[in-house]
Amino acid sequence: MKPIKRVYLSGLGAIGSIYAAQLHNYDPECLSVIVDRERLQRYQQNEITINGRAYQFNYILPDSPAEPADLIIIAVKQHHLSESIQAIRKFVGSETIILSLLNGITSEEIIGREYGMDKLLYSFVVGTDAVREGTVTTCSTLGKIVFGEAKNSEYSAKVVLVKDLFDRAAIPYQIPEDMLQQLWWKFMMNVGINQTSAILRAPYGVFQRITEARELMENAAREVLLIAQKAGINLTEADIRSFAGIINGLSPEGKTSMLQDVEAGRKTEVEIFAGTVVELGKQYGVATPINEVLLRMIRTIEQRYQQPKSWH
């Protein structure tokens, strides 16, 4: 097995930029960031700044001639996934590994339909408090990339290659034995904290201090737990307590990605959170009243972005 030397990244948001910085710090030549022409011009005029350091990454257009990637990391929002799937097309070779750091439980399947599930490893990011405003990202807790095959009692060749890269680049990671259980755990966490933080306009400190906010977060997450159990995924109340403990360790001023979206007037990922919960609730016969309310509230917030101020 040849080690991973050529990494392409799609998505320079809060998550993408912090791991781009780690890879760039390890070896600037190993990383290329896939961008369209508009973003290329913007990033060339305004450098990406991460924790006070300016970065000028190696940018590459989707139609640029280039060698196939050893690893492609997708770190966009769900509503940009179809665009990203097309943008990486020329760089997917026979040996390329794809990691999707998107929230939710559907992105691997969507990418796999295009390029084959044999190229995918399941993955997500947990424990980071990265915040991006414009081209400036700040982060006090890098968090870790959780990744692997569906089951990892023994490591596959793809897992070993990514593990080796992350070791070399000092990227924190975890390879759980039951990756699908962990993927649902992260989904449950996002459903709980992301959506309630967006509605309450609340950074992590609010959930650390205020009982009612924490209870709302946990009750939204509990609807995922009930669906997961019907779907044969081993989630329990202990998993809700574990993610509450993680939130207690984050910066009180830190903000979820959905809160950042709402504050910036951007499209949120409510469809892959509450929307998915409501859809799966109907499929498995589980009531989801909290997520039904969150779905309507967040969609209302989104539709107010472009309305006259008198409507706000």
VORO-309315 format. One line per 3 residues: number of its first residue (from 1); their letters; for each residue x, y, z of N, C-alpha, C. Coordinates in nm, 2 decimals. Layout:
REM VORO-309315
NUM	a	X:Y:Z:X:Y:Z:X:Y:Z | ...
***
This chain:
REM VORO-309315
1	mkp	0.08:-0.12:0.00:0.00:0.00:0.00:0.09:0.13:0.00 | 0.06:0.21:-0.09:0.13:0.34:-0.10:0.07:0.44:0.00 | 0.15:0.51:0.07:0.09:0.61:0.17:0.02:0.72:0.09
4	ikr	-0.08:0.79:0.16:-0.15:0.90:0.10:-0.06:1.02:0.09 | -0.04:1.07:-0.03:0.04:1.19:-0.05:-0.03:1.30:-0.12 | -0.14:1.27:-0.19:-0.22:1.37:-0.26:-0.36:1.38:-0.21
7	vyl	-0.39:1.49:-0.14:-0.52:1.51:-0.08:-0.59:1.63:-0.14 | -0.71:1.61:-0.18:-0.80:1.72:-0.23:-0.91:1.75:-0.14 | -0.94:1.87:-0.11:-1.04:1.91:-0.02:-1.15:1.99:-0.09
10	sgl	-1.27:1.96:-0.07:-1.39:2.04:-0.12:-1.46:2.10:0.00 | -1.45:2.23:0.01:-1.52:2.30:0.12:-1.43:2.36:0.22 | -1.43:2.50:0.22:-1.34:2.57:0.31:-1.42:2.65:0.42
13	gai	-1.52:2.59:0.47:-1.60:2.65:0.58:-1.52:2.63:0.71 | -1.59:2.64:0.82:-1.52:2.63:0.95:-1.45:2.49:0.96 | -1.52:2.38:0.93:-1.46:2.25:0.95:-1.35:2.23:0.84
16	gsi	-1.38:2.26:0.72:-1.28:2.23:0.61:-1.15:2.31:0.64 | -1.17:2.44:0.68:-1.05:2.52:0.69:-0.96:2.48:0.81 | -1.01:2.43:0.92:-0.92:2.39:1.03:-0.84:2.26:0.99
19	yaa	-0.90:2.17:0.92:-0.83:2.05:0.88:-0.74:2.08:0.76 | -0.78:2.17:0.67:-0.69:2.22:0.57:-0.56:2.28:0.63 | -0.58:2.35:0.74:-0.46:2.41:0.80:-0.37:2.31:0.86
22	qlh	-0.43:2.20:0.92:-0.34:2.09:0.97:-0.26:2.02:0.86 | -0.33:2.00:0.75:-0.26:1.93:0.64:-0.15:2.02:0.58 | -0.19:2.15:0.56:-0.09:2.25:0.51:0.03:2.26:0.60
25	nyd	0.01:2.26:0.73:0.12:2.28:0.83:0.21:2.15:0.82 | 0.15:2.04:0.79:0.23:1.91:0.78:0.31:1.92:0.65 | 0.24:1.95:0.54:0.31:1.95:0.41:0.23:2.03:0.31
28	pec	0.26:2.15:0.28:0.18:2.24:0.19:0.16:2.17:0.05 | 0.26:2.09:0.01:0.25:2.02:-0.12:0.14:1.91:-0.13 | 0.10:1.86:-0.01:0.01:1.75:-0.02:-0.13:1.78:-0.04
31	lsv	-0.17:1.91:-0.02:-0.31:1.95:-0.02:-0.34:2.05:-0.13 | -0.45:2.02:-0.20:-0.51:2.11:-0.30:-0.66:2.13:-0.26 | -0.70:2.25:-0.27:-0.84:2.29:-0.24:-0.92:2.31:-0.37
34	ivd	-1.03:2.24:-0.39:-1.11:2.25:-0.51:-1.20:2.37:-0.49 | -1.20:2.46:-0.58:-1.28:2.58:-0.58:-1.33:2.62:-0.72 | -1.45:2.69:-0.72:-1.49:2.74:-0.85:-1.42:2.88:-0.87
37	rer	-1.44:2.94:-0.99:-1.37:3.06:-1.03:-1.40:3.17:-0.93 | -1.53:3.18:-0.89:-1.57:3.30:-0.80:-1.49:3.28:-0.67 | -1.49:3.16:-0.61:-1.42:3.15:-0.49:-1.27:3.16:-0.50
40	lqr	-1.22:3.12:-0.61:-1.07:3.13:-0.64:-1.03:3.28:-0.63 | -1.11:3.36:-0.70:-1.08:3.51:-0.70:-1.09:3.57:-0.56 | -1.20:3.53:-0.49:-1.22:3.58:-0.35:-1.11:3.54:-0.26
43	yqq	-1.07:3.41:-0.27:-0.96:3.36:-0.17:-0.83:3.42:-0.21 | -0.80:3.45:-0.34:-0.68:3.51:-0.37:-0.67:3.65:-0.33 | -0.78:3.72:-0.33:-0.79:3.86:-0.28:-0.79:3.87:-0.13
46	nei	-0.85:3.77:-0.06:-0.86:3.77:0.08:-0.82:3.64:0.14 | -0.70:3.63:0.19:-0.65:3.50:0.24:-0.73:3.45:0.35 | -0.74:3.32:0.35:-0.80:3.25:0.46:-0.72:3.26:0.58
49	tin	-0.78:3.30:0.69:-0.70:3.32:0.82:-0.76:3.22:0.92 | -0.67:3.15:0.98:-0.71:3.04:1.08:-0.63:3.06:1.21 | -0.70:3.10:1.32:-0.64:3.13:1.44:-0.52:3.23:1.43
52	gra	-0.55:3.33:1.35:-0.46:3.44:1.34:-0.35:3.42:1.23 | -0.34:3.31:1.17:-0.24:3.28:1.07:-0.31:3.28:0.93 | -0.25:3.36:0.84:-0.30:3.36:0.70:-0.24:3.25:0.62
55	yqf	-0.33:3.19:0.54:-0.30:3.07:0.46:-0.33:3.10:0.31 | -0.24:3.07:0.23:-0.27:3.08:0.08:-0.25:2.93:0.03 | -0.36:2.86:0.03:-0.36:2.72:-0.01:-0.34:2.71:-0.16
58	nyi	-0.30:2.59:-0.20:-0.30:2.55:-0.34:-0.44:2.53:-0.39 | -0.49:2.62:-0.47:-0.63:2.61:-0.52:-0.63:2.55:-0.66 | -0.74:2.47:-0.68:-0.75:2.40:-0.81:-0.89:2.40:-0.86
61	lpd	-0.91:2.43:-0.99:-1.05:2.44:-1.04:-1.10:2.30:-1.08 | -1.23:2.28:-1.08:-1.28:2.14:-1.11:-1.24:2.09:-1.25 | -1.21:2.18:-1.34:-1.17:2.13:-1.48:-1.02:2.14:-1.50
64	spa	-0.95:2.16:-1.40:-0.80:2.17:-1.41:-0.74:2.03:-1.43 | -0.64:2.02:-1.52:-0.57:1.89:-1.53:-0.49:1.86:-1.41 | -0.51:1.74:-1.35:-0.44:1.70:-1.23:-0.44:1.55:-1.21
67	epa	-0.35:1.50:-1.13:-0.35:1.36:-1.10:-0.46:1.32:-1.01 | -0.51:1.20:-1.02:-0.62:1.16:-0.93:-0.57:1.17:-0.78 | -0.67:1.19:-0.70:-0.64:1.21:-0.56:-0.62:1.07:-0.49
70	dli	-0.53:1.07:-0.39:-0.52:0.95:-0.30:-0.64:0.96:-0.20 | -0.67:1.08:-0.16:-0.78:1.11:-0.06:-0.85:1.23:-0.10 | -0.99:1.23:-0.10:-1.07:1.35:-0.12:-1.15:1.36:0.01
73	iia	-1.14:1.48:0.07:-1.22:1.52:0.18:-1.33:1.62:0.14 | -1.45:1.58:0.17:-1.57:1.67:0.14:-1.62:1.73:0.27 | -1.61:1.86:0.28:-1.65:1.93:0.40:-1.74:2.05:0.37
76	vkq	-1.84:2.03:0.28:-1.94:2.13:0.25:-2.06:2.11:0.33 | -2.16:2.20:0.32:-2.29:2.18:0.38:-2.37:2.09:0.28 | -2.48:2.03:0.34:-2.55:1.93:0.26:-2.61:1.99:0.13
79	hhl	-2.66:2.12:0.14:-2.72:2.17:0.02:-2.62:2.21:-0.09 | -2.49:2.19:-0.06:-2.38:2.21:-0.16:-2.32:2.07:-0.20 | -2.38:1.96:-0.15:-2.32:1.83:-0.18:-2.32:1.80:-0.33
82	ses	-2.43:1.82:-0.39:-2.44:1.78:-0.54:-2.34:1.86:-0.62 | -2.32:1.99:-0.58:-2.21:2.07:-0.65:-2.08:2.01:-0.63 | -2.05:1.97:-0.50:-1.92:1.91:-0.47:-1.90:1.78:-0.54
85	iqa	-2.00:1.70:-0.55:-1.99:1.57:-0.61:-1.94:1.59:-0.76 | -1.99:1.69:-0.83:-1.95:1.72:-0.96:-1.81:1.78:-0.97 | -1.78:1.86:-0.87:-1.65:1.93:-0.86:-1.53:1.83:-0.85
88	irk	-1.55:1.72:-0.78:-1.44:1.63:-0.76:-1.42:1.52:-0.87 | -1.51:1.53:-0.97:-1.52:1.42:-1.06:-1.39:1.38:-1.13 | -1.32:1.49:-1.18:-1.19:1.46:-1.25:-1.08:1.41:-1.16
91	fvg	-1.10:1.42:-1.03:-0.99:1.38:-0.94:-1.01:1.24:-0.87 | -1.12:1.18:-0.91:-1.15:1.05:-0.85:-1.09:0.94:-0.94 | -0.99:0.87:-0.89:-0.93:0.76:-0.96:-0.97:0.63:-0.91
94	set	-0.91:0.52:-0.96:-0.94:0.39:-0.92:-0.90:0.36:-0.77 | -0.80:0.43:-0.72:-0.76:0.40:-0.58:-0.80:0.51:-0.49 | -0.88:0.61:-0.53:-0.91:0.72:-0.45:-1.00:0.68:-0.33
97	iil	-0.97:0.74:-0.21:-1.06:0.72:-0.09:-1.13:0.85:-0.07 | -1.26:0.84:-0.04:-1.34:0.96:-0.01:-1.39:0.96:0.13 | -1.37:1.08:0.20:-1.42:1.10:0.33:-1.52:1.21:0.32
100	sll	-1.64:1.19:0.37:-1.74:1.30:0.38:-1.76:1.34:0.52 | -1.72:1.47:0.55:-1.73:1.52:0.69:-1.87:1.58:0.72 | -1.96:1.56:0.63:-2.09:1.63:0.64:-2.17:1.58:0.76
103	ngi	-2.25:1.67:0.81:-2.35:1.63:0.92:-2.45:1.53:0.86 | -2.53:1.46:0.94:-2.63:1.38:0.90:-2.59:1.24:0.87 | -2.68:1.16:0.82:-2.66:1.01:0.80:-2.68:0.97:0.66
106	tse	-2.68:1.06:0.56:-2.71:1.03:0.43:-2.60:1.06:0.32 | -2.50:1.14:0.36:-2.41:1.19:0.25:-2.33:1.07:0.19 | -2.28:0.98:0.27:-2.20:0.87:0.22:-2.28:0.79:0.11
109	eii	-2.41:0.76:0.14:-2.49:0.69:0.04:-2.51:0.77:-0.08 | -2.53:0.90:-0.07:-2.55:0.99:-0.19:-2.42:0.99:-0.28 | -2.30:1.00:-0.21:-2.18:1.00:-0.28:-2.15:0.86:-0.34
112	gre	-2.18:0.76:-0.27:-2.16:0.62:-0.31:-2.24:0.59:-0.43 | -2.36:0.65:-0.45:-2.44:0.62:-0.57:-2.37:0.67:-0.69 | -2.28:0.78:-0.68:-2.21:0.84:-0.79:-2.08:0.77:-0.82
115	ygm	-2.00:0.73:-0.71:-1.87:0.69:-0.73:-1.84:0.55:-0.67 | -1.94:0.49:-0.61:-1.93:0.35:-0.55:-1.89:0.36:-0.41 | -1.97:0.28:-0.33:-1.94:0.27:-0.18:-1.81:0.22:-0.15
118	dkl	-1.74:0.15:-0.24:-1.61:0.09:-0.21:-1.51:0.20:-0.20 | -1.53:0.32:-0.24:-1.44:0.43:-0.23:-1.46:0.51:-0.10 | -1.57:0.49:-0.03:-1.61:0.57:0.08:-1.57:0.50:0.22
121	lys	-1.53:0.59:0.31:-1.53:0.56:0.45:-1.63:0.65:0.52 | -1.70:0.59:0.62:-1.79:0.68:0.69:-1.71:0.77:0.78 | -1.76:0.89:0.80:-1.68:0.98:0.88:-1.76:1.10:0.93
124	fvv	-1.72:1.16:1.04:-1.78:1.29:1.09:-1.68:1.35:1.18 | -1.71:1.48:1.22:-1.62:1.55:1.31:-1.70:1.58:1.44 | -1.63:1.56:1.55:-1.70:1.59:1.68:-1.60:1.66:1.77
127	gtd	-1.66:1.75:1.86:-1.58:1.81:1.96:-1.51:1.94:1.92 | -1.53:1.99:1.80:-1.47:2.12:1.76:-1.56:2.24:1.79 | -1.50:2.35:1.82:-1.58:2.47:1.83:-1.54:2.58:1.73
130	avr	-1.50:2.53:1.61:-1.45:2.62:1.51:-1.57:2.71:1.46 | -1.53:2.84:1.45:-1.63:2.94:1.40:-1.56:3.02:1.29 | -1.64:3.03:1.18:-1.59:3.11:1.06:-1.68:3.23:1.04
133	egt	-1.61:3.35:1.02:-1.68:3.47:0.98:-1.60:3.52:0.86 | -1.67:3.53:0.74:-1.60:3.57:0.62:-1.49:3.47:0.59 | -1.37:3.51:0.58:-1.26:3.42:0.55:-1.17:3.40:0.68
136	vtt	-1.23:3.43:0.79:-1.15:3.42:0.92:-1.22:3.31:1.01 | -1.13:3.21:1.04:-1.18:3.10:1.12:-1.10:3.10:1.26 | -1.18:3.08:1.37:-1.11:3.07:1.50:-1.16:2.94:1.56
139	cst	-1.07:2.88:1.63:-1.09:2.74:1.69:-1.00:2.72:1.81 | -1.06:2.70:1.92:-0.98:2.66:2.04:-0.98:2.51:2.07 | -1.07:2.44:2.01:-1.07:2.29:2.02:-1.08:2.23:1.89
142	lgk	-0.98:2.16:1.84:-0.98:2.11:1.71:-1.08:1.99:1.69 | -1.11:1.92:1.80:-1.20:1.81:1.79:-1.13:1.69:1.72 | -1.20:1.60:1.67:-1.14:1.48:1.61:-1.23:1.43:1.50
145	ivf	-1.17:1.37:1.40:-1.24:1.30:1.29:-1.26:1.16:1.33 | -1.39:1.12:1.34:-1.43:0.98:1.36:-1.45:0.92:1.23 | -1.38:0.80:1.20:-1.40:0.75:1.06:-1.38:0.60:1.07
148	gea	-1.42:0.53:0.96:-1.39:0.39:0.94:-1.49:0.32:0.85 | -1.48:0.19:0.83:-1.58:0.11:0.76:-1.70:0.10:0.86 | -1.81:0.04:0.81:-1.92:0.02:0.90:-1.89:-0.05:1.02
151	kns	-1.80:-0.16:1.01:-1.75:-0.23:1.13:-1.59:-0.23:1.12 | -1.53:-0.21:1.23:-1.38:-0.20:1.23:-1.32:-0.29:1.34 | -1.36:-0.41:1.36:-1.30:-0.50:1.45:-1.16:-0.53:1.40
154	eys	-1.14:-0.53:1.26:-1.01:-0.53:1.20:-1.01:-0.41:1.10 | -0.89:-0.35:1.08:-0.88:-0.23:1.00:-0.86:-0.27:0.85 | -0.94:-0.21:0.76:-0.93:-0.24:0.62:-0.81:-0.16:0.57
157	akv	-0.77:-0.18:0.45:-0.65:-0.11:0.39:-0.68:0.04:0.38 | -0.80:0.07:0.34:-0.84:0.22:0.34:-0.82:0.28:0.47 | -0.87:0.22:0.58:-0.86:0.28:0.71:-0.72:0.29:0.75
160	vlv	-0.64:0.19:0.72:-0.49:0.20:0.76:-0.43:0.32:0.69 | -0.46:0.34:0.56:-0.40:0.45:0.49:-0.44:0.59:0.55 | -0.56:0.61:0.58:-0.61:0.73:0.63:-0.55:0.75:0.77
163	kdl	-0.55:0.65:0.85:-0.49:0.65:0.99:-0.35:0.70:0.98 | -0.27:0.65:0.89:-0.13:0.68:0.87:-0.12:0.83:0.84 | -0.20:0.88:0.75:-0.20:1.02:0.71:-0.23:1.11:0.83
166	fdr	-0.33:1.08:0.90:-0.37:1.16:1.02:-0.26:1.15:1.13 | -0.20:1.04:1.15:-0.09:1.04:1.24:0.02:1.13:1.20 | 0.06:1.13:1.07:0.16:1.22:1.02:0.13:1.36:1.03
169	aai	0.00:1.40:1.00:-0.04:1.54:1.00:-0.09:1.59:1.14 | -0.08:1.50:1.24:-0.13:1.54:1.38:-0.28:1.58:1.38 | -0.36:1.50:1.31:-0.50:1.53:1.31:-0.57:1.42:1.40
172	pyq	-0.63:1.47:1.51:-0.69:1.38:1.61:-0.80:1.30:1.54 | -0.81:1.17:1.58:-0.91:1.08:1.51:-0.95:0.97:1.61 | -1.05:0.90:1.57:-1.10:0.79:1.64:-1.16:0.69:1.54
175	ipe	-1.13:0.56:1.55:-1.18:0.46:1.47:-1.27:0.36:1.55 | -1.39:0.39:1.56:-1.48:0.30:1.65:-1.51:0.17:1.58 | -1.53:0.07:1.67:-1.56:-0.07:1.62:-1.69:-0.07:1.54
178	dml	-1.79:0.01:1.60:-1.92:0.01:1.54:-1.94:0.16:1.48 | -1.90:0.18:1.36:-1.90:0.31:1.30:-2.05:0.36:1.28 | -2.14:0.27:1.23:-2.27:0.32:1.21:-2.34:0.37:1.34
181	qql	-2.31:0.30:1.45:-2.37:0.35:1.57:-2.32:0.49:1.61 | -2.19:0.51:1.58:-2.13:0.64:1.61:-2.18:0.75:1.52 | -2.21:0.71:1.39:-2.26:0.80:1.29:-2.40:0.85:1.34
184	wwk	-2.48:0.76:1.39:-2.62:0.79:1.44:-2.61:0.87:1.57 | -2.51:0.84:1.65:-2.48:0.92:1.77:-2.46:1.07:1.74 | -2.37:1.09:1.64:-2.34:1.23:1.60:-2.47:1.29:1.54
187	fmm	-2.54:1.22:1.46:-2.67:1.27:1.41:-2.76:1.31:1.52 | -2.77:1.23:1.62:-2.86:1.26:1.74:-2.81:1.39:1.81 | -2.67:1.40:1.82:-2.61:1.52:1.88:-2.65:1.64:1.80
190	nvg	-2.63:1.64:1.67:-2.66:1.75:1.58:-2.81:1.79:1.59 | -2.89:1.69:1.59:-3.04:1.72:1.59:-3.07:1.80:1.72 | -3.00:1.76:1.83:-3.03:1.82:1.96:-2.97:1.96:1.97
193	inq	-2.84:1.97:1.95:-2.77:2.10:1.98:-2.78:2.20:1.87 | -2.76:2.16:1.74:-2.76:2.25:1.63:-2.89:2.33:1.62 | -3.00:2.26:1.62:-3.13:2.32:1.59:-3.17:2.41:1.71
196	tsa	-3.16:2.36:1.83:-3.20:2.44:1.95:-3.12:2.56:1.96 | -2.99:2.55:1.93:-2.90:2.67:1.94:-2.94:2.77:1.84 | -2.98:2.73:1.72:-3.02:2.82:1.62:-3.15:2.90:1.66
199	ilr	-3.25:2.82:1.71:-3.37:2.88:1.76:-3.35:2.98:1.87 | -3.27:2.94:1.97:-3.24:3.02:2.09:-3.14:3.12:2.07 | -3.07:3.12:1.96:-2.95:3.21:1.93:-2.85:3.19:2.04
202	apy	-2.82:3.07:2.08:-2.75:3.04:2.20:-2.61:2.97:2.17 | -2.50:3.03:2.22:-2.37:2.96:2.21:-2.37:2.85:2.31 | -2.26:2.77:2.31:-2.25:2.65:2.40:-2.27:2.69:2.55
205	gvf	-2.23:2.80:2.59:-2.24:2.84:2.73:-2.38:2.84:2.78 | -2.48:2.87:2.70:-2.62:2.87:2.74:-2.66:2.72:2.78 | -2.62:2.63:2.70:-2.65:2.49:2.73:-2.57:2.43:2.85
208	qri	-2.46:2.50:2.88:-2.38:2.46:2.99:-2.44:2.51:3.12 | -2.51:2.63:3.11:-2.56:2.69:3.24:-2.71:2.68:3.26 | -2.79:2.67:3.15:-2.93:2.68:3.17:-3.00:2.55:3.15
211	tea	-3.07:2.50:3.25:-3.13:2.37:3.26:-3.23:2.36:3.14 | -3.32:2.46:3.13:-3.43:2.45:3.03:-3.37:2.43:2.89 | -3.26:2.50:2.85:-3.20:2.48:2.72:-3.15:2.34:2.70
214	rel	-3.08:2.29:2.81:-3.02:2.16:2.80:-3.14:2.05:2.78 | -3.25:2.07:2.86:-3.36:1.98:2.85:-3.42:1.98:2.71 | -3.43:2.10:2.65:-3.49:2.11:2.51:-3.40:2.04:2.41
217	men	-3.27:2.06:2.43:-3.17:1.99:2.34:-3.18:1.83:2.35 | -3.19:1.79:2.48:-3.20:1.64:2.50:-3.33:1.58:2.45 | -3.44:1.65:2.47:-3.57:1.60:2.42:-3.57:1.59:2.27
220	aar	-3.51:1.69:2.20:-3.51:1.68:2.05:-3.42:1.56:2.01 | -3.31:1.54:2.08:-3.22:1.43:2.05:-3.29:1.29:2.08 | -3.37:1.29:2.18:-3.44:1.17:2.23:-3.53:1.11:2.12
223	evl	-3.58:1.19:2.03:-3.66:1.14:1.92:-3.58:1.06:1.82 | -3.45:1.10:1.81:-3.36:1.03:1.72:-3.33:0.89:1.79 | -3.31:0.89:1.92:-3.28:0.77:1.99:-3.39:0.67:1.97
226	lia	-3.51:0.71:1.98:-3.63:0.62:1.96:-3.63:0.56:1.82 | -3.60:0.64:1.72:-3.60:0.60:1.58:-3.49:0.50:1.56 | -3.37:0.53:1.62:-3.25:0.45:1.60:-3.28:0.31:1.66
229	qka	-3.34:0.30:1.77:-3.37:0.17:1.83:-3.46:0.09:1.75 | -3.56:0.15:1.68:-3.65:0.08:1.59:-3.57:0.04:1.46 | -3.46:0.11:1.43:-3.39:0.08:1.31:-3.27:-0.02:1.34
232	gin	-3.26:-0.06:1.46:-3.16:-0.16:1.50:-3.02:-0.10:1.53 | -3.02:0.03:1.55:-2.90:0.10:1.59:-2.89:0.11:1.75 | -2.78:0.07:1.81:-2.77:0.06:1.95:-2.74:0.20:2.02
235	lte	-2.84:0.28:2.02:-2.83:0.41:2.10:-2.91:0.40:2.23 | -2.86:0.46:2.34:-2.92:0.45:2.47:-2.92:0.59:2.53 | -2.99:0.60:2.65:-2.98:0.73:2.72:-2.84:0.77:2.76
238	adi	-2.75:0.67:2.78:-2.61:0.70:2.81:-2.55:0.78:2.70 | -2.59:0.76:2.57:-2.53:0.83:2.46:-2.57:0.98:2.46 | -2.70:1.01:2.51:-2.74:1.15:2.53:-2.65:1.21:2.63
241	rsf	-2.63:1.14:2.74:-2.55:1.20:2.85:-2.41:1.22:2.80 | -2.35:1.14:2.72:-2.21:1.15:2.67:-2.20:1.27:2.59 | -2.29:1.31:2.50:-2.27:1.43:2.42:-2.30:1.55:2.50
244	agi	-2.38:1.54:2.60:-2.40:1.66:2.69:-2.27:1.69:2.76 | -2.19:1.58:2.79:-2.06:1.60:2.86:-1.96:1.66:2.76 | -1.97:1.63:2.63:-1.88:1.69:2.53:-1.91:1.84:2.52
247	ing	-2.04:1.88:2.52:-2.08:2.02:2.51:-2.02:2.10:2.63 | -2.02:2.04:2.75:-1.97:2.10:2.87:-1.82:2.13:2.85 | -1.75:2.06:2.77:-1.61:2.09:2.75:-1.57:2.19:2.64
250	lsp	-1.67:2.24:2.57:-1.65:2.33:2.46:-1.64:2.48:2.51 | -1.58:2.56:2.43:-1.58:2.71:2.47:-1.72:2.76:2.49 | -1.75:2.83:2.60:-1.88:2.88:2.62:-1.93:2.98:2.51
253	egk	-1.83:3.05:2.45:-1.86:3.14:2.34:-1.87:3.07:2.20 | -1.84:2.94:2.20:-1.84:2.87:2.07:-1.99:2.86:2.02 | -2.00:2.84:1.89:-2.13:2.83:1.83:-2.14:2.71:1.73
256	tsm	-2.26:2.65:1.73:-2.28:2.55:1.63:-2.28:2.60:1.49 | -2.27:2.51:1.39:-2.27:2.56:1.25:-2.40:2.62:1.22 | -2.51:2.56:1.27:-2.64:2.61:1.23:-2.67:2.75:1.29
259	lqd	-2.62:2.77:1.41:-2.63:2.91:1.47:-2.55:3.01:1.39 | -2.43:2.97:1.34:-2.36:3.05:1.26:-2.43:3.08:1.13 | -2.50:2.98:1.07:-2.57:3.00:0.95:-2.69:3.10:0.97
262	vea	-2.76:3.09:1.08:-2.87:3.18:1.10:-2.82:3.32:1.12 | -2.72:3.34:1.20:-2.66:3.47:1.22:-2.61:3.54:1.09 | -2.57:3.45:1.00:-2.51:3.51:0.87:-2.62:3.51:0.77
265	grk	-2.74:3.47:0.80:-2.85:3.47:0.70:-2.83:3.37:0.59 | -2.77:3.26:0.62:-2.74:3.15:0.52:-2.84:3.04:0.53 | -2.86:2.96:0.43:-2.94:2.84:0.43:-2.88:2.75:0.54
268	tev	-2.97:2.69:0.62:-2.93:2.59:0.72:-2.94:2.45:0.67 | -2.90:2.35:0.75:-2.92:2.21:0.72:-3.04:2.15:0.79 | -3.14:2.23:0.81:-3.26:2.17:0.89:-3.32:2.05:0.82
271	eif	-3.31:2.04:0.69:-3.37:1.93:0.62:-3.30:1.80:0.65 | -3.17:1.80:0.67:-3.10:1.68:0.70:-3.11:1.65:0.85 | -3.15:1.74:0.93:-3.17:1.72:1.08:-3.32:1.69:1.11
274	agt	-3.40:1.80:1.13:-3.54:1.78:1.17:-3.62:1.71:1.05 | -3.58:1.75:0.93:-3.65:1.69:0.81:-3.63:1.54:0.81 | -3.51:1.50:0.83:-3.48:1.35:0.83:-3.55:1.28:0.95
277	vve	-3.55:1.35:1.06:-3.61:1.29:1.18:-3.76:1.27:1.16 | -3.83:1.37:1.10:-3.97:1.36:1.08:-4.00:1.25:0.98 | -3.92:1.25:0.87:-3.94:1.14:0.77:-3.92:1.00:0.82
280	lgk	-3.82:0.98:0.90:-3.79:0.85:0.96:-3.89:0.82:1.07 | -3.94:0.92:1.14:-4.04:0.90:1.24:-4.17:0.84:1.18 | -4.21:0.89:1.06:-4.32:0.83:0.99:-4.30:0.69:0.94
283	qyg	-4.17:0.67:0.90:-4.14:0.53:0.85:-4.14:0.43:0.96 | -4.09:0.47:1.08:-4.08:0.37:1.19:-4.19:0.38:1.29 | -4.29:0.47:1.27:-4.40:0.48:1.36:-4.36:0.55:1.49
286	vat	-4.27:0.64:1.49:-4.22:0.71:1.61:-4.27:0.86:1.60 | -4.34:0.91:1.71:-4.38:1.05:1.71:-4.26:1.14:1.72 | -4.27:1.25:1.65:-4.15:1.34:1.65:-4.20:1.49:1.66
289	pin	-4.28:1.52:1.77:-4.34:1.65:1.77:-4.24:1.76:1.79 | -4.13:1.74:1.86:-4.03:1.85:1.88:-3.97:1.88:1.75 | -3.92:1.78:1.68:-3.86:1.81:1.55:-3.95:1.86:1.45
292	evl	-4.08:1.83:1.46:-4.18:1.89:1.36:-4.19:2.04:1.39 | -4.18:2.08:1.52:-4.19:2.22:1.55:-4.06:2.29:1.51 | -3.94:2.23:1.54:-3.81:2.29:1.51:-3.80:2.31:1.35
295	lrm	-3.85:2.21:1.28:-3.85:2.22:1.13:-3.92:2.34:1.08 | -4.04:2.37:1.14:-4.12:2.48:1.10:-4.06:2.61:1.15 | -4.01:2.61:1.26:-3.95:2.74:1.32:-3.82:2.78:1.24
298	irt	-3.74:2.68:1.21:-3.61:2.71:1.14:-3.64:2.75:0.99 | -3.74:2.68:0.93:-3.78:2.73:0.79:-3.84:2.87:0.79 | -3.91:2.90:0.90:-3.96:3.04:0.91:-3.85:3.14:0.92
301	ieq	-3.75:3.11:1.00:-3.63:3.20:1.02:-3.57:3.22:0.88 | -3.55:3.11:0.81:-3.48:3.12:0.68:-3.56:3.21:0.58 | -3.69:3.20:0.58:-3.77:3.27:0.49:-3.78:3.42:0.53
304	ryq	-3.74:3.45:0.65:-3.74:3.59:0.69:-3.61:3.67:0.65 | -3.51:3.59:0.61:-3.38:3.66:0.58:-3.39:3.77:0.47 | -3.47:3.74:0.37:-3.48:3.84:0.26:-3.61:3.92:0.26
307	qpk	-3.68:3.91:0.37:-3.80:3.99:0.38:-3.77:4.14:0.43 | -3.86:4.23:0.40:-3.84:4.37:0.44:-3.83:4.37:0.60 | -3.75:4.47:0.65:-3.73:4.48:0.79:-3.86:4.49:0.87
310	swh	-3.96:4.54:0.81:-4.09:4.55:0.88:-4.15:4.42:0.91 | -4.10:4.31:0.84:-4.15:4.18:0.87:-4.08:4.11:0.98 | -3.96:4.16:1.02:-3.88:4.09:1.11:-3.93:4.11:1.26
***
